[in-house]
């Protein structure tokens, strides 16, 4: 493992985006998105994703300096064309618009087409929660999941997130893929040279595999719940719901029409769809934040099946890891990530990250 000062990680990723032509604001926003994932213990969506985004810009599949535009809107809704900008640019635009409409009407619902991968879904729901709203964010991704009874990929990891503010400094934080894991976790197992846990992915024969390379090459994750006997059809149903909110509602590519994850940049623009929702809880029963806090604190007091593993409320793990990272002032990366980042720095002719400590 290698540790890098947090500000140095941000500097490096920002420099990489600028080196391929992204303006300062777009570069900084995308880098902040990636860093948040690493700080919160989701390395699959952090530095791990940098080269994919860089390659999209180099190949012309992403135009980072374009501007999103509103195509249609009402008091509470909007339809946005991201105009092929980076996912962070499109998502800041979409959620800012949803928040504005929620301030005016109580609810803001925005769908976005023509976008690119926008990282950790919870980042966008958190943006609304920070302003006092219940935030929800959904996005579609490349076909990676086969429904139960099928070998053929039909939907992506199609993550969903819900973040809500509570009292006493508490908050509800849910960010989850509708597959057993995100594809980035397969990549991280590859980087570490470790096999997959059972229930993560399928091989080309449609059967479960623990071979990380085979799983990555096949690009077919198990739906949330696994196989049919363990209710994998529910994960497939949730992924289909996300597709309804994103690609199908926005007019972007959807489901089986989304380009393959393994052909990033080669097949032209990704044209991904997002959905951003902001809801003002003050429009409903009073005392929302106090009830949410009471619930969160009650969940933590539930008797665990293993005393060494206390019950956690949604988001507790991410918040704890972020606090630890911020207290250290560093982010940790596996050796292969440090090496690939150094190679990327050389390729782009930017100053590589300064690794301060190796374990």
N, C-alpha and C positions, 0 to 999 in steps of 0.2 A: 504494500500500500504506500501511496505517497500523499503527503499533505501539502495543500497550496493555500496561501492566504486568500480569504474570500474576495477582497478587492482586486487581487491579482487575477483570479479566475474571471471576474467581471471585465477587467481590462483586456485580457486575452481574447475572450469571445467577442467583445465589442470591436476590437481591432480586426479580427477575422472578418466580421461582416462589413466593416468599412473598406477592407482591402479588396473586396469584390464589388464595391460600388454602392453599398447601402449608405444612406445618409445617417447622420449622427443619431437622430431620434429613433429611427427604425432599428438601427444597430443596437442601441442601448436597451430598447424595449424587448427585443428578442433575447438579448443576453440576460437581462433580468429575469425573464421567464424561465430560461434554462437553469440559472443559478438557484432560483427558488426551489426547483425540483431536487437539486443536489442537496440543498440545505435541509429539506424536509425528508430526506431518506428515500427519494425516488430517483436513483441514478439512471434508470432506464430513460427518463425524460429530461435529463440534464445535459451535461457535456457530451454524453453519448449520442445526442441528436444533432450536435453542431455541424458535423461534416455533411450530413444529409441536406440540411438547409443551405449550406454553402454551395454544394453541388447543384442544387436546384437553381440558384442564382447564376452560377457560372454557365450552366446549360441553357439559360434563358427561359426556364420553366417557371420562374418566379421573378416578378418585377418589383423590387423592394421599395422603389421611390414613387410608385403610383399612389393614387388617393382613392379610398373607398367612396362610394356615393349612394345616396338613398334613392331607390327606384320607385317606392310607393310607401305611403304611411297614413296612419290614422292617429287618433289621440293616444291610443295605447299600443299600437303595433307599427312595425316597419319591416320593409324588405330591402336588403342592402346588397349591392354588388361590390365585393371586396377589390375587384379590379386586379386580382392576382398578386396582391401584396403579401408580405410575410404574415404568418398567422397571428403574431402578436399585434401587429398594426391593425389588422382586420378585427381582432377580438376586442381591443381597447375601444375601437370605434363602435362596435356593436353593443358592448355592455354599457358604455357611456350613454348611448342613445336609449337603451332599456331603462337605465337609472333615471334619466331625465323624464321619461314618460311616466315612470312610477311615481316620481315626485308630483307630477301634474294630475295623474288619474288614479294612482294606487297600484297600477300594474303596467309593466312594460314588457312587451314580447317582440323580439327581433330575430329574424332569420337572415342568414348571410350565405350568399353563393360566391363562387369564384375565389375561394380562399385557399390557404395552405395549412399544413399541420400546425396546430396551435398549442402544442405541448400539454402540460398538466391541466386538465379541465378545472380542477379546484381553484386554480389561480384566478379564473374568471368569475366563478361564483363568489370567491372571497372578496373580489373587488366590489361587488354589490353589498355584501355583508358589512364591509368596512364603512359603508355609507348608511347603515341602519336598515337595510333591506334583506329579505330572504333572497338569496341569489341562486339561480340554477343555470347550468351551462351544459350543453350537449354538443357532440361533434361526431361526424362520420369519418371513417378511415378506410384504408385499402381492404379489400376482401381478404380475410384471414381466418374466418370461422365457418365451419360447416355445421348446418343444423343436424340434430340427431337423425340417424338413418341415412346420412349422405356423406360421400367423400368430397363433394364439390364445395368450394368456398362460396359463401353467399353474402356475408356481411363482415364488417371490420370489428375491431375491439369496441367501437362505438361507446366511448365512455360517457358517463353522466356524473354530475356533481351537484350537491346542494349544500350551501353554507348559510347559516343563520346566526345572527347576533343574540346573545343572552345577557343576563345581568351578572354582576360580580366578576367581570372579566372572562366569563365563559363564552363558548360558542359551539355550535354544532357544525361539524365538518365531515362531509361524505364525498369521496372522490373515488370512483370505481369503474373499471372496465366491465363490459358485459361478457367478456371471455374470462376463462379461469385466471389468466394473467395478461398483462400487456406484452406485445411482441418485444418491447425493449428488455423485458426480463429474460427472454430467450437469449438476446444479444449479450446481456451481462453474464449469463452462464457460459457463453462462448468465450467472452473475454477472460473469465476466470478459469476456463478449462475444466468446468465441472458439469456433471450430468444434470438433467432436469428432474425435479420431483415428479412423482406419479400424478397424472391427471391434468398436466399442463397442455400437451400438444399431441397431434396425430402425425403419423408418417404417411407416405404416399399410398399405403394400402388402407388408409382410414382407421388403422388401429393405433392405440396409444403408444407413444415412444418416449424414452428418456434420453435419447441421443440429441444433444443440443444442435449439432450441425445438421442432422437429418431434419429436425423440426424446423430449423431456420430456412433450410432450402425448400422444404415442403410448404412452409408458410400457411399452416393450418392449425389454429389454436382450438382447444376444447372450449365449448361454451361454458359460461358460468353454471356450475352444478355438475359438469362432466357429461357422462352419458345419459341415455334415456332413463335408466333405472334410478339414477340419482338426480332426476329432474333437470337435466341439461336443456330440455325444451323451454324451461323458464328463462334461462340465460339467452337463448335464441329469441324468445319473445321480447325480452327487454331490449336487445340489440335492434330488433325490428321497430320497436317503439321509438328509439333514438333516431333511426333512419327516417321515420315518419316526420319527426320534428325538424330534422336537418335537411338531408338531400331532397326528399320528396316535397317538403314544404317550400324550400328555397329555390328549387329548380337547378341546383348544382348536380354534379354527378352523384349517383346514389348506388348503394349496394354493389351489385356485380358490374356496374359501369365505371366504378372508381378504378384508377390505374393500379397496377400491382405495386406493392410495397417495394419489391426487389428491383423495380424499374423506375425508381425515382428520377425525375428529370428527363429520362429518355423518351417518354411518351407524351411530352408536352405538359401543359399546366395540369395541376392536380384537380382544380375546380372542386374543392371540398366544401361541404356545407356545415354551418354552425347554427346553434340556436341559443339565444341569451334571454334570460327572464329575470326581472326584478319585481319583487312584491313587497308592498309596504304592510308590515304586520299590524301597524296602528289602525288600519282600516277594518280590523276584525275585533275580537274580544280583547278588552284591556288586560294587561298583565302577561302578555306573551313571553317577554324575556324572563320574568321570574319563574313562570311555569317550565320554561325550557331549562333554566338553570337547575331547578329542583329535580327535573327528570335526569339530566346529565349526572348530577351528584348522586342520585339514587342508583343509577346504573353502575357506578363505580363501587358502590357498597354491596352489590350482589355477591353472594358467596361463590367463590371460584371452584371449579372442579379440581384444579391444581393450585394449592396455596402459593406456589412459586410464580404463578401466572395470574395476577389479579385482573378482574374484569376492567376493560377500558371502554370509555365512551368513544363514539366516532370522532376521529381526528386527534385523539390523545397521543398516539404514537408519533404522528407527524409533528405535532407541536413540541413534543419533548425532544425529538431529534433536531429540530430547528433551534431550540434553546441551547442545546449542547454545542451545535455547530457555531452559533453566534458567540457563546461563551469562550470557545477556543479561538474564534476568529479565523478558522480554517475549514476547508472542505477536503474530504479524503477521496482518493481515486485509486482503483486497482492499477497495477503496474502496466497492463496493456493499454489502459486509457492514457496514462502519462506518455507512453511511447507513441501512440497514434496521434496525440495532440502535438507532440514535438515534430512528428512527420508533417502534420498539417501546417504547422507554423513555418517550416522550411519551404513547403510547397507554395504558401501564400506570401512568403517573405515578410512575416511579422515576428516580433519578439516572442519567443516561446514562454510558457508559464515557468515561473521560478518555483521549483519544488523545494520547500523549506525543510522537509523531514521525510525520511523513508523508514518505515517500520519493518 
